[in-house]
Amino acid sequence: MTAACVVVAVSVAFWVYQQTQLQKVTQLTGKEYNGRVEWENQTQSAKTVLLSDGSKVQLQPKARLISPKTFNDDVREIKLEGDAFFEITHNPQKPFLVNVGNVVTKVLGTSFWIRATEDKQIGVGVKTGKVAVFEKKIGGKEKDNGVVLTPNLKVTYFAEQQHFVAGLVEKPEIIKAADVTSFEFDFQNTSLIKVVETLEKAYGIELFFENELLKNCTLTGNLQGMEMYEKLEAICQSLGASYQVQGTRIVLNGKGCQ
């Protein structure tokens, strides 16, 4: 009998947040004061904020953003309250910092989302590029419990416990740097090792064999057009296997093949 694929989320289910791209939504007008600009989305739909460096922010309802009118310092630093999706203009000379409560997200140029509406929890997920997430400096030093995120990874900061829990985003996407074409998902008597290598390359996520005998299996099937978890479910159904999401990696298990 074919075993059903199981997804076990090791991060507690305190929020579900679907990553999104910036859409063509109405631009929000900010209020200027003392060299700063404040945007507050009081509508029921997302609004776009355009920063002075060309960076774009999709501000979700009830969210608030504060930024210098122009970024004249060595860093581009803003403050966020609520949920937002960012597309940051690349500038290695001026890192971009987003302050949310006691957490700082640092980037050079990338796209990512932040969710801070949950009580005492702050979530950060990456779509493209690389992001460092850490607690604010204390006594002139950065705390050492931060994390670095790459595409399809997320982290949640628990304010009361003052720690981070890393995991995978809800819907991993093929990363731009992967250079993977659709035909690579059409497998014909392909070793499972090669299939796994293709998925790792496409999504930037580690897949681990709990049972080494799975490496002896082969797969025939076209997985083109499926989301990542749909691909994994199809593979598992074909091989009588299962998979679990464990933190930032996926573990495959099953009887394997002789």
N, C-alpha and C positions, 0 to 999 in steps of 0.2 A: 504494500500500500504506500502511496506517495505521501510523505510527511508534509504537513502544512508549514509554510514559512512563518516564522514568528519574529516580530520586532519587539525587543525589550528595551525600553528607554531607561537608561540609568540615571539621567537627570530627572528630578521630580517634575511632575506636570503642573507647574505653577503658571505657565502661560503658553499659548500657541500663537505664533506670529508668522504670518506668511510673508516672505521677502518679496519686494516689489520694485519695479523700475520706476524712474521718474516719468510721469505721464504728462501729457499736454494739458495741464490744469491751470486755472487762473493764477496769475502772479499776485502775491500778497504785498501790499504797501506797508512799509514800516514807519515807525514814529522816531524822529531824530531828537536826541537830547545829549548835550555835553560830549559831543564827538562820538556818540554811540547810536546804534539803531536797534529798535526792538520790534519784533514781529510777534503777533499773537493771533492764532487761528481760532476765531470764534464762530466759524461756520460748521456745517455738518459734513464737509468734504475736504479732501487734501488740497493744499495750496502750495504753490512754488515760491521759494525765496531765492533771489539772486544776490549773492554776496559780491563785494567789490573786486575780488580776485577772479571772478568768473565761476566760482563754485556754485552748485545748485543744491538746494535743500527742499525736499518735499515734506512740508510740515503737516502733520496729521491734526484732526480736530482736537481742540483744547490744548495744543502744544504751544510753547513759547520759546523764542530764540532771541538772544542778545548778542550783538557783534559790534566791534569798532566800525565806524563809518568807512575807514580805510585801514588796511593792515600795514602799519609803518614799522612795527617791531620785528625782531628776529623770528618770531613765531606768529602764526595766525591762530588766535585763540577766541573761542566763542563759548556761550553758555546755553544749554538746552534744558527745557522742562517738558516732559512728554515724549511722544514718538515722532521719529523722523527718518527719512532715507536720504543719504548724502551722496553726491557725486563731486568729489574734491579735485580741483585743478592741481595738476602736478607741479610742485616747486620744491626741489631738494634743499634749497637754501632757507626755506621757511616752512618748517613742519606745521601741520594743522592739528590743533588741540580742541577737543570737544569736552567740556566740563559738564557732568551730570551728577549732581549730589557729590558724593565722595569719590567718584570714579572719573578718570581721565582716559579718553580714547585719542591715541596719537597716530597720525598718518602723514604720508608725503603727498600722495595723490592716488585716490582709489574710490570705490563705491561700497557703501556699507549702510546698515540700518542700526538704529538704537531704539530700544523700547524702555521707557522709564515710567510708565503709568502704573505698573504694579507696585503695591505697597512694599517698600524697603527692598525691592529687587530691580536690578538694571540689566538689561540684555543687550548684547552687541553681536551682530552677525555680519560676515563679509561676503560680498558678491564678487568683487575683483580686487587684486592687490593684496597688501599686507597691512595689518592693524595691530598696534600694541595697546593693551588695556591694562591699567594699573590704578592703584589707589593714589590719592594725592600725597605729595611729599610731606613728611613729618620730620622736623628738625633738620631740614635741608637735604634729606635723602629720600629717594623713592622707595616705597615698601616693596619687598621682594616677592609678593604673592601675585603678581600680575601674569598675564599670558600674552602670547603672540598668536594672532589668528591669520589664516590664509583662506582662500575661497572655500565656501561651503561649510566653514566651521563657525561656531557661535560660542559665547560664554555668558554666563549669568553670574552677577555679583549679588551675594546675600549680605545686606548691610549689617544685620544683627550679628551674624557669625563672622563677618569681615573676611569672607573667602570667595573664591571663584570656582564655578563648575563648568567645564568645557564639554561640548558635544557637537552634534551635526545639526545643520539647519533643517527645517521641516521638508523642504523640497530641493535637494542638491541639483545644481545645474552643471552642464559641461562647461569647464572653465575656458576662457578665451585663449589662454596660453597653451592649451593642450594640443591644438592643431590636430584634432581628431575628426575624420570624415565619417559620414553616415555608413558607408559600406563596411567600415571596420566592425560594425555591430552585426553583420551578417556572417554567422559562424557556421562552418561546414566541417564537421568532424574535427573540431578544434580542441586542443587540450585545455582543461580547465585553468591550468597555470597561465596560458596565453589569454584566456578570457578575462581572468582576474587582472592581469597586467594592463589590458586595454581599459578596464573600468577604472583602475587606479590612475592611469594617465588622463583619462577623460575628466574625472571628478576630483582628482587630487586627494583622495581619501584612501587610507590603508585598509586592505582586506587581508584577513589572517585565517589560515587553515587550522582549525582546532584538531581535525583528524587528517593526518598526512596522506591517508589513502585516497582522499578526494583529489589529490594531484594526479592520480592515475586516470581520472574520468575525462571523457570528451563530450563536447556539446555540439549539437546541430540545431540551428534555429536563427531566425532573423529578429533581432531585438531593436531594430531601428524604429525611432519615433516613440519609444517608451521612456517614461521617467526612470530615474535610477532605481528606485525601490521596485518598480514594476519589472525591470530587468532582473533584479535579484530574485523576485518571486517566480519568474518564469524559469530561471536557472534552477532554483530549488525544486520546483515541481518536476522538472525534467530528470533530476538526479536523486529525488527522494531525500533531499537535504533540508536544512533550515539555516537561518542567519539571525544574528542578534547584533543590535547596535550597542556597543560598549564604549562609552565616552566618545572619542573622536575617531574610532575605527569600527569596522564591521567584521564580525567573526562568523565564518562558515563552518557548519558541522554536519555530519552525516556518516553513513556506513562506508562511503567511498567505493572505489572500484579496484578489482584485483588486476 
